[in-house]
Amino acid sequence: MQQYQTYRNLLKELGCIVIIPTYNNIGTVADVIGQVKLWSEDILVVNDGSTDDTLSLLESLEGIRIISYDRNKGKGYALKNGLAQAYDWGFRYAITIDADGQHFPDDIPAFIDRIIEVPDSLLIGARNLTADNMPSKNTFANRFSNFWFKVETGKELADTQSGYRLYPLKSIRNIRYLTGRYEFEVEIIVRAAWRGVNVENVPVKVYYPPVEERVSHFRPFRDFFRISVLNTVLVFYAFLFHYPWLFLRSLTLRNIRDFFERNVFHAPDSNFRMAAAMGWGVFCGIIPIWGYQMIFAGLSAHFMKLNKIVAVVFSNISIPPMIPFLLYGSVWTGALILKEPVAVSFTEISLESVGQSMLQYIVGSFIFAAVAGIVVMLLGWLVMIICKRKGING
């Protein structure tokens, strides 16, 4: 009992509420609430349009807050409502736990102990994916989600799909989400990571009942399709905006100097191959494959046996301040090749205006990219010769 009271006090001091979204979990939700009450005085249950007697059951229980609506709108919608309401009530954190009984409320202390060490982080319960009765589709889906999370954020997690989490409410406030069902739990951690929120795992236990007793609202084809569409959008955004923005923020004199010292002047590549990687990166950054320049630069450099890091970094030439110049340069070059007047002026350059002169842009972008790549390659080679840089073959 002393342990329970200690953590009840800690949750109160930290401003932490427990949120339980539920949809037709009448057989398990009361037991989950009862166990959570041992650890927390503040509990919010979001009834996501249950069609059984879940609402009547909840209304008969004491010591909980309830949000309820008539039509089922998905787990994501329930979580967004619950998190927003918790913030409006003045809470700093919210722990979310599923109502189907697969999570153990006695893991709440693990979240609290860790959030004291890393305040305002987003913590995700990492399940044992080899546990008894763990559905094979869950293992595959989690590995799939983990992979795309790393692609989209550059960060690695062991479990990105667990619904057992601790959210820092102020840090995720005012994020505009695209989704409202299962895929919301993927979107929120990606967007939180993009905001600079520390996202990490906390080990938790998990229970999966036998197949005949299992209640699941996951619709394999529809929900997996929605998650795939979301990941496509997030990957496109990450490579078109997020990673270039991070690169732009890192452009300090010290970081630039350290990068060239580490990856250029002390790399084993010959001067020519290093210069070729620079030029190839610039070429990849200008050609019209928006959102995929860095992926293409890295993969193609690998097959061409060029320095992948240098190629990827130089492909970031298409950062926002440079985009108008690259677009106009491509259109101008295309007009010159096709012997046509330039269709747009520099003062009105945009993706929309470029779309009106697409042929000029596409033709010109490849020529412009090739010329820019050659120029950068020659300049890079010259600089390395002047600096007397020598690689293994140089």
Backbone hydrogen bonds in HBPLUS format (Angstrom, degrees):
<---DONOR---> <-ACCEPTOR-->    atom                        ^
c    i                          cat <-CA-CA->   ^        H-A-AA   ^      H-
h    n   atom  resd res      DA  || num        DHA   H-A  angle D-A-AA Bond
n    s   type  num  typ     dist DA aas  dist angle  dist       angle   num
A0005-GLN N   A0001-MET O   3.04 MM   4  6.33 165.3  2.06 153.3 156.4     1
A0006-THR N   A0002-GLN O   2.93 MM   4  6.11 151.3  2.01 145.4 153.7     2
A0007-TYR N   A0003-GLN O   3.14 MM   4  6.41 162.4  2.17 152.7 155.6     3
A0008-ARG N   A0004-TYR O   2.87 MM   4  6.09 148.0  1.97 148.6 159.0     4
A0009-ASN N   A0005-GLN O   2.98 MM   4  6.12 154.4  2.05 144.1 149.9     5
A0010-LEU N   A0006-THR O   3.01 MM   4  6.30 149.1  2.11 137.7 146.9     6
A0011-LEU N   A0007-TYR O   2.87 MM   4  6.02 166.0  1.89 150.3 152.7     7
A0012-LYS N   A0008-ARG O   3.14 MM   4  6.26 152.4  2.22 137.1 144.7     8
A0013-GLU N   A0009-ASN O   2.86 MM   4  6.12 157.8  1.91 149.9 156.0     9
A0014-LEU N   A0010-LEU O   2.86 MM   4  6.03 155.8  1.91 152.2 158.7    10
A0015-GLY N   A0011-LEU O   3.04 MM   4  5.98 120.1  2.41 133.9 147.4    11
A0016-CYS N   A0011-LEU O   2.90 MM   5  5.00 168.5  1.91 152.8 153.9    12
A0015-GLY N   A0012-LYS O   3.24 MM   3  5.15 143.7  2.38  94.5 105.0    13
A0092-ARG N   A0015-GLY O   2.76 MM  77  5.03 141.8  1.91 130.7 143.6    14
A0093-TYR N   A0015-GLY O   2.97 MM  78  6.10 170.0  1.98 144.4 145.0    15
A0017-ILE N   A0093-TYR O   3.13 MM  76  6.45 156.8  2.19 136.2 138.0    16
A0095-ILE N   A0017-ILE O   2.83 MM  78  6.28 155.9  1.89 154.4 162.1    17
A0018-VAL N   A0042-ASP O   3.04 MM  24  6.35 168.0  2.05 148.0 151.2    18
A0044-LEU N   A0018-VAL O   2.82 MM  26  6.18 164.7  1.84 161.6 165.5    19
A0019-ILE N   A0095-ILE O   2.68 MM  76  6.00 162.1  1.71 158.0 164.4    20
A0097-ILE N   A0019-ILE O   3.08 MM  78  6.47 154.6  2.14 163.4 168.9    21
A0020-ILE N   A0044-LEU O   2.79 MM  24  6.24 158.4  1.83 158.7 165.2    22
A0046-VAL N   A0020-ILE O   3.01 MM  26  6.17 152.9  2.08 128.7 136.8    23
A0022-THR N   A0046-VAL O   2.90 MM  24  6.10 158.6  1.95 165.5 159.3    24
A0048-ASP N   A0022-THR O   2.88 MM  26  5.91 162.2  1.91 165.8 171.6    25
A0028-THR N   A0025-ASN O   3.05 MM   3  5.65 157.2  2.10 119.5 125.8    26
A0029-VAL N   A0025-ASN O   2.90 MM   4  5.61 168.1  1.91 178.3 174.5    27
A0032-VAL N   A0028-THR O   3.09 MM   4  6.37 159.3  2.14 156.5 163.0    28
A0033-ILE N   A0029-VAL O   2.95 MM   4  6.15 164.5  1.97 152.2 156.0    29
A0034-GLY N   A0030-ALA O   2.93 MM   4  6.12 158.0  1.98 145.8 152.3    30
A0035-GLN N   A0031-ASP O   3.02 MM   4  6.27 154.2  2.09 148.2 153.9    31
A0036-VAL N   A0032-VAL O   2.94 MM   4  6.17 156.0  1.99 150.7 158.0    32
A0037-LYS N   A0033-ILE O   2.95 MM   4  6.15 149.7  2.04 150.3 157.8    33
A0038-LEU N   A0035-GLN O   3.20 MM   3  5.53 145.9  2.32 102.9 112.1    34
A0039-TRP N   A0036-VAL O   2.87 MM   3  5.48 148.8  1.97 117.5 126.1    35
A0040-SER N   A0036-VAL O   2.98 MM   4  6.15 142.7  2.12 150.5 161.6    36
A0065-ARG N   A0043-ILE O   2.86 MM  22  6.11 165.9  1.88 157.9 162.7    37
A0045-VAL N   A0065-ARG O   2.84 MM  20  6.20 167.2  1.85 157.9 158.7    38
A0067-ILE N   A0045-VAL O   2.99 MM  22  6.35 158.7  2.03 154.6 157.6    39
A0047-ASN N   A0067-ILE O   2.74 MM  20  6.10 156.2  1.79 169.7 171.1    40
A0049-GLY N   A0047-ASN O   2.94 MM   2  5.76 138.6  2.11 101.9  90.8    41
A0057-LEU N   A0053-ASP O   3.06 MM   4  6.32 158.5  2.10 153.7 160.1    42
A0058-LEU N   A0054-THR O   2.89 MM   4  6.18 160.6  1.93 155.1 160.3    43
A0059-GLU N   A0055-LEU O   2.93 MM   4  6.16 160.1  1.97 153.8 158.9    44
A0060-SER N   A0057-LEU O   3.07 MM   3  5.24 141.7  2.23  99.9 111.3    45
A0061-LEU N   A0058-LEU O   3.04 MM   3  5.33 158.0  2.09 108.9 115.9    46
A0078-ALA N   A0074-GLY O   3.13 MM   4  6.46 156.8  2.18 148.7 155.5    47
A0079-LEU N   A0075-LYS O   2.86 MM   4  6.13 159.0  1.91 154.5 160.0    48
A0080-LYS N   A0076-GLY O   2.89 MM   4  6.12 165.2  1.91 152.4 156.5    49
A0077-TYR N   A0180-GLY O   2.77 MM 103  4.70 130.8  2.01 138.7 123.3    50
A0081-ASN N   A0077-TYR O   3.02 MM   4  6.19 162.0  2.05 147.7 152.4    51
A0082-GLY N   A0078-ALA O   2.94 MM   4  6.13 163.8  1.96 148.0 152.9    52
A0083-LEU N   A0079-LEU O   2.79 MM   4  5.92 168.2  1.80 160.5 163.0    53
A0084-ALA N   A0080-LYS O   2.99 MM   4  6.01 160.7  2.03 144.9 150.5    54
A0085-GLN N   A0081-ASN O   2.95 MM   4  6.10 159.5  1.99 149.1 154.9    55
A0086-ALA N   A0082-GLY O   2.94 MM   4  6.09 157.5  1.99 146.0 152.5    56
A0087-TYR N   A0083-LEU O   3.05 MM   4  6.27 155.1  2.11 144.7 150.8    57
A0088-ASP N   A0084-ALA O   3.01 MM   4  6.28 158.6  2.06 146.5 152.5    58
A0089-TRP N   A0085-GLN O   2.95 MM   4  6.21 139.1  2.12 144.7 155.8    59
A0091-PHE N   A0086-ALA O   3.09 MM   5  5.63 160.9  2.13 158.6 152.6    60
A0090-GLY N   A0087-TYR O   2.91 MM   3  5.15 152.4  1.99 105.1 114.2    61
A0169-LEU N   A0092-ARG O   2.93 MM  77  5.56 144.9  2.06 141.9 150.4    62
A0094-ALA N   A0167-TYR O   3.06 MM  73  5.25 144.7  2.18 141.8 151.0    63
A0167-TYR N   A0094-ALA O   2.79 MM  73  5.25 167.7  1.80 152.1 153.6    64
A0096-THR N   A0165-ARG O   2.83 MM  69  5.27 148.8  1.93 137.3 147.9    65
A0165-ARG N   A0096-THR O   3.09 MM  69  5.27 148.9  2.19 136.4 146.0    66
A0207-TYR N   A0102-GLN O   2.86 MM 105  4.50 150.0  1.95 128.9 136.5    67
A0107-ASP N   A0104-PHE O   2.93 MM   3  5.80 154.0  2.00 129.9 132.1    68
A0108-ILE N   A0105-PRO O   3.01 MM   3  5.60 166.8  2.03 120.1 122.8    69
A0110-ALA N   A0107-ASP O   2.95 MM   3  5.38 133.4  2.17 109.7 122.1    70
A0111-PHE N   A0108-ILE O   3.04 MM   3  5.37 123.8  2.36 108.0 121.1    71
A0112-ILE N   A0108-ILE O   3.12 MM   4  6.47 161.2  2.15 154.3 159.9    72
A0113-ASP N   A0109-PRO O   2.79 MM   4  5.90 169.1  1.80 155.9 158.4    73
A0114-ARG N   A0110-ALA O   3.23 MM   4  6.27 155.9  2.29 136.8 143.1    74
A0115-ILE N   A0111-PHE O   2.91 MM   4  6.09 158.9  1.96 151.4 157.3    75
A0116-ILE N   A0112-ILE O   3.18 MM   4  6.28 144.5  2.31 146.1 153.5    76
A0117-GLU N   A0114-ARG O   2.95 MM   3  5.15 127.0  2.24  99.7 113.7    77
A0118-VAL N   A0114-ARG O   2.92 MM   4  6.27 148.6  2.02 149.9 159.8    78
A0122-LEU N   A0198-ASN O   2.79 MM  76  6.14 166.0  1.81 164.1 168.6    79
A0200-GLU N   A0122-LEU O   3.11 MM  78  6.58 156.2  2.17 158.0 164.8    80
A0123-LEU N   A0166-LEU O   2.99 MM  43  5.01 149.3  2.09 143.5 149.7    81
A0166-LEU N   A0123-LEU O   2.82 MM  43  5.01 153.6  1.89 144.0 147.9    82
A0124-ILE N   A0200-GLU O   2.92 MM  76  6.23 155.7  1.98 150.9 158.1    83
A0202-VAL N   A0124-ILE O   2.85 MM  78  5.92 148.1  1.95 141.5 143.3    84
A0125-GLY N   A0164-TYR O   2.74 MM  39  5.26 163.1  1.77 175.0 172.5    85
A0126-ALA N   A0202-VAL O   2.70 MM  76  5.55 160.8  1.74 132.4 139.1    86
A0204-VAL N   A0126-ALA O   3.03 MM  78  5.64 164.0  2.06 139.6 136.5    87
A0131-ALA N   A0128-ASN O   3.10 MM   3  5.56 153.5  2.18 122.3 122.0    88
A0134-MET N   A0131-ALA O   3.19 MM   3  5.57 155.7  2.26 133.3 131.0    89
A0138-ASN N   A0135-PRO O   3.01 MM   3  5.37 133.3  2.23 105.0 117.3    90
A0139-THR N   A0135-PRO O   3.41 MM   4  6.90 151.2  2.50 147.6 154.6    91
A0140-PHE N   A0136-SER O   3.11 MM   4  6.45 164.9  2.14 153.9 157.0    92
A0141-ALA N   A0137-LYS O   2.90 MM   4  5.98 164.9  1.93 144.9 149.9    93
A0142-ASN N   A0138-ASN O   2.90 MM   4  6.00 153.4  1.97 144.9 151.9    94
A0143-ARG N   A0139-THR O   3.09 MM   4  6.30 161.6  2.12 148.6 153.2    95
A0144-PHE N   A0140-PHE O   2.91 MM   4  6.10 158.8  1.96 153.5 160.1    96
A0145-SER N   A0141-ALA O   2.90 MM   4  6.08 158.9  1.94 145.0 150.6    97
A0146-ASN N   A0142-ASN O   2.78 MM   4  5.97 158.3  1.82 151.1 157.4    98
A0147-PHE N   A0143-ARG O   3.02 MM   4  6.16 158.4  2.07 145.7 150.6    99
A0148-TRP N   A0144-PHE O   3.25 MM   4  6.57 164.6  2.27 149.6 152.4   100
A0149-PHE N   A0145-SER O   2.93 MM   4  6.08 151.9  2.01 148.9 157.3   101
A0150-LYS N   A0146-ASN O   3.10 MM   4  6.34 155.1  2.16 146.7 152.2   102
A0151-VAL N   A0147-PHE O   3.08 MM   4  6.43 154.0  2.15 145.6 153.1   103
A0152-GLU N   A0148-TRP O   2.89 MM   4  6.03 158.6  1.93 148.6 154.0   104
A0153-THR N   A0149-PHE O   2.94 MM   4  5.98 142.0  2.09 146.1 155.1   105
A0154-GLY N   A0150-LYS O   2.66 MM   4  4.69 144.3  1.79 130.0 139.0   106
A0173-ARG N   A0170-LYS O   3.27 MM   3  5.10 159.8  2.32  99.3 104.9   107
A0184-PHE N   A0181-ARG O   2.94 MM   3  5.62 160.9  1.98 122.5 128.6   108
A0185-GLU N   A0182-TYR O   3.24 MM   3  6.21 151.7  2.32 126.6 129.2   109
A0186-VAL N   A0183-GLU O   3.01 MM   3  5.30 141.9  2.16 105.7 116.6   110
A0187-GLU N   A0183-GLU O   3.06 MM   4  6.42 165.1  2.08 155.7 159.4   111
A0188-ILE N   A0184-PHE O   2.92 MM   4  6.04 167.4  1.93 160.4 161.9   112
A0190-VAL N   A0186-VAL O   3.26 MM   4  6.50 157.3  2.32 152.2 158.7   113
A0191-ARG N   A0187-GLU O   2.94 MM   4  6.12 172.7  1.95 161.2 162.9   114
A0192-ALA N   A0188-ILE O   2.94 MM   4  5.94 147.5  2.04 136.0 145.5   115
A0193-ALA N   A0189-ILE O   2.99 MM   4  6.07 156.1  2.05 137.9 144.1   116
A0194-TRP N   A0190-VAL O   2.95 MM   4  6.27 152.2  2.03 147.4 155.5   117
A0195-ARG N   A0191-ARG O   3.09 MM   4  6.33 135.1  2.30 135.3 146.5   118
A0195-ARG N   A0192-ALA O   3.04 MM   3  5.06 128.0  2.32  94.3 108.4   119
A0197-VAL N   A0192-ALA O   3.03 MM   5  5.41 157.3  2.08 154.5 147.3   120
A0196-GLY N   A0193-ALA O   2.98 MM   3  5.13 158.1  2.03 106.7 113.2   121
A0213-GLU N   A0210-PRO O   2.92 MM   3  5.49 150.5  2.01 116.9 126.1   122
A0214-ARG N   A0211-VAL O   3.20 MM   3  5.17 156.3  2.26 103.4 110.5   123
A0223-ASP N   A0219-ARG O   2.78 MM   4  5.44 160.1  1.82 162.6 169.2   124
A0224-PHE N   A0220-PRO O   3.06 MM   4  5.71 151.0  2.14 133.1 141.9   125
A0225-PHE N   A0221-PHE O   2.95 MM   4  6.00 152.0  2.03 144.2 152.3   126
A0226-ARG N   A0222-ARG O   3.00 MM   4  6.26 156.7  2.05 145.3 151.5   127
A0227-ILE N   A0223-ASP O   2.94 MM   4  6.17 155.5  2.00 147.5 153.9   128
A0228-SER N   A0224-PHE O   2.93 MM   4  6.13 152.5  2.01 143.5 151.1   129
A0229-VAL N   A0225-PHE O   2.94 MM   4  6.24 157.6  1.99 152.4 157.9   130
A0230-LEU N   A0226-ARG O   2.97 MM   4  6.18 160.8  2.01 145.8 151.3   131
A0231-ASN N   A0227-ILE O   2.93 MM   4  6.19 161.3  1.96 149.5 154.1   132
A0232-THR N   A0228-SER O   3.02 MM   4  6.25 149.3  2.12 144.2 152.4   133
A0233-VAL N   A0229-VAL O   3.08 MM   4  6.43 158.6  2.13 152.3 157.0   134
A0234-LEU N   A0230-LEU O   2.87 MM   4  6.16 163.1  1.90 156.3 161.4   135
A0235-VAL N   A0231-ASN O   2.86 MM   4  5.91 158.5  1.90 147.2 152.7   136
A0236-PHE N   A0232-THR O   3.07 MM   4  6.21 163.5  2.10 145.5 150.3   137
A0237-TYR N   A0233-VAL O   2.96 MM   4  6.19 163.5  1.99 150.7 155.2   138
A0238-ALA N   A0234-LEU O   2.81 MM   4  5.94 156.8  1.87 145.3 152.4   139
A0239-PHE N   A0235-VAL O   3.05 MM   4  6.29 164.0  2.08 156.1 157.8   140
A0240-LEU N   A0236-PHE O   2.95 MM   4  5.98 140.5  2.11 143.6 155.1   141
A0241-PHE N   A0237-TYR O   2.80 MM   4  5.57 158.3  1.84 149.1 153.7   142
A0242-HIS N   A0237-TYR O   3.24 MM   5  6.57 157.6  2.29 137.7 144.0   143
A0243-TYR N   A0238-ALA O   2.74 MM   5  5.82 174.9  1.75 165.1 164.6   144
A0245-TRP N   A0241-PHE O   2.88 MM   4  5.92 152.3  1.95 148.4 156.8   145
A0246-LEU N   A0242-HIS O   2.95 MM   4  6.26 156.6  2.00 153.0 159.6   146
A0247-PHE N   A0243-TYR O   2.88 MM   4  6.10 158.3  1.92 150.7 157.1   147
A0248-LEU N   A0244-PRO O   2.81 MM   4  6.07 155.0  1.87 147.4 154.2   148
A0249-ARG N   A0245-TRP O   2.92 MM   4  6.18 157.8  1.97 149.9 155.4   149
A0250-SER N   A0246-LEU O   3.05 MM   4  6.25 135.2  2.25 139.9 151.6   150
A0250-SER N   A0247-PHE O   3.10 MM   3  5.11 129.5  2.37  94.1 107.8   151
A0251-LEU N   A0248-LEU O   3.22 MM   3  5.40 164.1  2.24 107.4 112.0   152
A0252-THR N   A0250-SER O   2.75 MM   2  5.70 137.6  1.93 109.7  95.9   153
A0256-ILE N   A0252-THR O   2.89 MM   4  6.10 164.3  1.92 160.5 165.0   154
A0257-ARG N   A0253-LEU O   2.97 MM   4  6.08 162.0  2.00 144.7 149.9   155
A0258-ASP N   A0254-ARG O   2.87 MM   4  6.07 162.1  1.90 150.9 156.1   156
A0259-PHE N   A0255-ASN O   2.87 MM   4  6.00 155.1  1.93 145.7 152.6   157
A0260-PHE N   A0256-ILE O   3.08 MM   4  6.33 168.0  2.10 153.2 155.2   158
A0261-GLU N   A0257-ARG O   2.94 MM   4  6.11 157.1  1.99 149.2 156.3   159
A0262-ARG N   A0258-ASP O   2.94 MM   4  6.02 162.6  1.97 148.6 153.0   160
A0263-ASN N   A0259-PHE O   2.75 MM   4  5.69 169.6  1.76 158.2 161.8   161
A0264-VAL N   A0260-PHE O   3.01 MM   4  4.76 141.3  2.17 119.1 126.1   162
A0265-PHE N   A0260-PHE O   2.74 MM   5  6.04 164.7  1.77 166.1 171.6   163
A0267-ALA N   A0264-VAL O   3.46 MM   3  5.26 170.4  2.47 100.8 102.9   164
A0392-ILE N   A0268-PRO O   2.71 MM 124  5.03 154.5  1.78 126.7 134.2   165
A0274-MET N   A0270-SER O   2.92 MM   4  6.07 155.6  1.98 153.9 161.2   166
A0275-ALA N   A0271-ASN O   2.93 MM   4  6.10 161.3  1.97 148.5 153.7   167
A0276-ALA N   A0272-PHE O   2.84 MM   4  6.05 148.8  1.93 144.6 154.4   168
A0277-ALA N   A0273-ARG O   2.98 MM   4  6.17 146.6  2.09 138.8 146.6   169
A0278-MET N   A0274-MET O   3.15 MM   4  6.52 152.3  2.23 145.3 152.2   170
A0279-GLY N   A0275-ALA O   2.98 MM   4  6.30 168.2  2.00 154.0 156.2   171
A0280-TRP N   A0276-ALA O   2.80 MM   4  5.92 158.9  1.84 148.2 154.8   172
A0281-GLY N   A0277-ALA O   2.96 MM   4  6.03 154.0  2.03 142.1 149.0   173
A0282-VAL N   A0278-MET O   3.11 MM   4  6.43 158.3  2.16 151.4 156.4   174
A0283-PHE N   A0279-GLY O   2.98 MM   4  6.25 159.4  2.03 148.8 154.6   175
A0284-CYS N   A0280-TRP O   2.94 MM   4  6.20 165.3  1.96 153.8 156.8   176
A0285-GLY N   A0281-GLY O   2.95 MM   4  6.13 143.6  2.08 142.9 153.4   177
A0286-ILE N   A0283-PHE O   3.20 MM   3  5.47 150.1  2.30 104.7 113.2   178
A0287-ILE N   A0283-PHE O   3.19 MM   4  6.40 159.6  2.23 159.9 164.3   179
A0289-ILE N   A0287-ILE O   2.78 MM   2  5.91 137.1  1.96 113.7  99.7   180
A0292-TYR N   A0289-ILE O   2.92 MM   3  5.68 158.8  1.97 148.3 152.9   181
A0296-PHE N   A0292-TYR O   2.93 MM   4  6.05 172.5  1.93 159.6 161.9   182
A0297-ALA N   A0293-GLN O   2.82 MM   4  5.96 158.3  1.87 148.5 155.4   183
A0298-GLY N   A0294-MET O   2.94 MM   4  6.04 165.0  1.96 148.4 151.9   184
A0299-LEU N   A0295-ILE O   2.98 MM   4  6.16 173.5  1.99 156.9 158.9   185
A0300-SER N   A0296-PHE O   2.89 MM   4  5.81 165.1  1.92 149.4 154.3   186
A0301-ALA N   A0297-ALA O   2.96 MM   4  5.85 153.6  2.04 138.7 146.7   187
A0302-HIS N   A0298-GLY O   3.06 MM   4  6.20 146.8  2.17 139.7 148.4   188
A0303-PHE N   A0299-LEU O   3.17 MM   4  6.56 158.8  2.22 151.5 155.6   189
A0304-MET N   A0300-SER O   2.91 MM   4  6.09 142.1  2.06 143.9 155.4   190
A0306-LEU N   A0301-ALA O   2.83 MM   5  4.88 166.7  1.85 148.7 150.3   191
A0305-LYS N   A0302-HIS O   3.15 MM   3  5.06 157.2  2.21  99.9 106.4   192
A0311-ALA N   A0307-ASN O   3.06 MM   4  6.25 163.3  2.09 151.3 156.6   193
A0312-VAL N   A0308-LYS O   2.92 MM   4  6.06 164.5  1.94 154.0 157.6   194
A0313-VAL N   A0309-ILE O   2.99 MM   4  6.17 165.3  2.01 151.5 155.7   195
A0314-PHE N   A0310-VAL O   2.98 MM   4  6.13 167.0  2.00 154.2 157.6   196
A0315-SER N   A0311-ALA O   3.01 MM   4  6.15 129.3  2.27 137.3 150.7   197
A0315-SER N   A0312-VAL O   3.17 MM   3  5.09 132.3  2.41  92.7 105.8   198
A0316-ASN N   A0313-VAL O   3.09 MM   3  5.54 157.6  2.15 109.4 116.5   199
A0322-MET N   A0319-ILE O   2.85 MM   3  5.60 142.1  1.99 131.5 141.8   200
A0323-ILE N   A0320-PRO O   3.23 MM   3  5.23 141.7  2.38 101.4 111.9   201
A0326-LEU N   A0322-MET O   3.00 MM   4  6.23 159.4  2.05 158.9 165.6   202
A0327-LEU N   A0323-ILE O   2.86 MM   4  6.01 163.1  1.89 161.7 166.1   203
A0328-TYR N   A0324-PRO O   2.94 MM   4  6.04 168.1  1.96 148.0 151.8   204
A0329-GLY N   A0325-PHE O   2.85 MM   4  5.86 156.4  1.90 141.6 149.4   205
A0330-SER N   A0326-LEU O   2.99 MM   4  6.07 150.4  2.08 139.3 146.6   206
A0331-VAL N   A0327-LEU O   2.95 MM   4  6.24 165.5  1.98 154.0 157.5   207
A0332-TRP N   A0328-TYR O   2.80 MM   4  5.90 167.4  1.81 155.1 159.1   208
A0333-THR N   A0329-GLY O   3.00 MM   4  6.03 156.2  2.06 138.4 145.0   209
A0334-GLY N   A0330-SER O   2.90 MM   4  6.10 158.2  1.94 148.2 154.6   210
A0335-ALA N   A0331-VAL O   2.89 MM   4  6.13 158.1  1.94 151.7 157.3   211
A0336-LEU N   A0332-TRP O   3.02 MM   4  6.24 150.6  2.11 142.6 150.6   212
A0337-ILE N   A0333-THR O   2.94 MM   4  6.23 158.1  1.99 151.6 157.1   213
A0338-LEU N   A0334-GLY O   2.89 MM   4  6.03 164.6  1.91 152.4 156.9   214
A0339-LYS N   A0335-ALA O   2.87 MM   4  5.66 108.6  2.39 131.5 147.0   215
A0340-GLU N   A0335-ALA O   2.86 MM   5  4.86 163.2  1.89 142.7 147.9   216
A0339-LYS N   A0336-LEU O   3.34 MM   3  4.98 149.2  2.44  91.0  99.8   217
A0348-GLU N   A0345-SER O   3.14 MM   3  5.55 149.9  2.23 108.8 117.2   218
A0349-ILE N   A0346-PHE O   3.35 MM   3  5.12 169.0  2.36 105.6 105.4   219
A0354-VAL N   A0350-SER O   2.88 MM   4  6.02 157.5  1.93 150.2 157.2   220
A0355-GLY N   A0351-LEU O   2.99 MM   4  6.11 140.2  2.15 133.7 144.0   221
A0355-GLY N   A0352-GLU O   3.11 MM   3  5.05 120.6  2.48  90.7 105.7   222
A0356-GLN N   A0353-SER O   3.12 MM   3  5.32 139.5  2.29  99.6 110.4   223
A0357-SER N   A0354-VAL O   2.92 MM   3  5.28 151.3  2.00 109.7 118.9   224
A0361-TYR N   A0357-SER O   3.05 MM   4  6.32 160.4  2.09 153.2 159.5   225
A0362-ILE N   A0358-MET O   2.83 MM   4  6.02 173.2  1.84 162.4 162.6   226
A0363-VAL N   A0359-LEU O   3.04 MM   4  6.05 170.3  2.04 153.6 155.9   227
A0364-GLY N   A0360-GLN O   2.86 MM   4  5.72 156.1  1.92 141.5 149.5   228
A0365-SER N   A0361-TYR O   2.72 MM   4  5.66 150.2  1.80 148.8 156.5   229
A0368-PHE N   A0364-GLY O   2.72 MM   4  5.76 170.8  1.73 160.8 164.2   230
A0369-ALA N   A0365-SER O   2.79 MM   4  5.74 154.1  1.85 139.7 147.6   231
A0370-ALA N   A0366-PHE O   2.95 MM   4  6.07 153.3  2.02 140.0 147.0   232
A0371-VAL N   A0367-ILE O   2.96 MM   4  6.23 164.7  1.98 155.8 159.3   233
A0372-ALA N   A0368-PHE O   2.90 MM   4  6.05 167.8  1.91 150.7 154.6   234
A0373-GLY N   A0369-ALA O   2.83 MM   4  5.90 155.8  1.89 144.0 151.4   235
A0374-ILE N   A0370-ALA O   2.95 MM   4  6.15 157.7  2.00 147.6 153.1   236
A0375-VAL N   A0371-VAL O   2.95 MM   4  6.19 163.4  1.98 153.3 157.9   237
A0376-VAL N   A0372-ALA O   2.95 MM   4  6.15 166.9  1.97 151.9 155.2   238
A0377-MET N   A0373-GLY O   2.89 MM   4  6.03 156.3  1.95 144.6 151.9   239
A0378-LEU N   A0374-ILE O   2.91 MM   4  6.14 163.6  1.94 153.9 157.3   240
A0379-LEU N   A0375-VAL O   2.91 MM   4  6.12 164.3  1.94 153.6 158.3   241
A0380-GLY N   A0376-VAL O   2.81 MM   4  5.89 161.8  1.84 149.6 155.2   242
A0381-TRP N   A0377-MET O   2.90 MM   4  6.06 158.2  1.95 147.4 153.5   243
A0382-LEU N   A0378-LEU O   2.92 MM   4  6.09 159.5  1.96 147.0 152.7   244
A0383-VAL N   A0379-LEU O   2.90 MM   4  6.13 164.3  1.93 153.3 157.1   245
A0384-MET N   A0380-GLY O   3.03 MM   4  6.22 161.6  2.06 148.3 153.1   246
A0385-ILE N   A0381-TRP O   3.00 MM   4  6.23 147.7  2.11 144.7 153.7   247
A0386-ILE N   A0382-LEU O   2.92 MM   4  6.17 162.4  1.95 153.8 158.7   248
A0387-CYS N   A0383-VAL O   2.86 MM   4  6.07 153.9  1.93 147.8 155.5   249
A0389-ARG N   A0384-MET O   2.87 MM   5  5.26 166.7  1.89 161.1 162.1   250
A0388-LYS N   A0385-ILE O   3.00 MM   3  4.87 152.2  2.07  98.9 107.2   251
A0394-GLY N   A0391-GLY O   3.12 MM   3  4.60 152.7  2.20  91.8 100.1   252
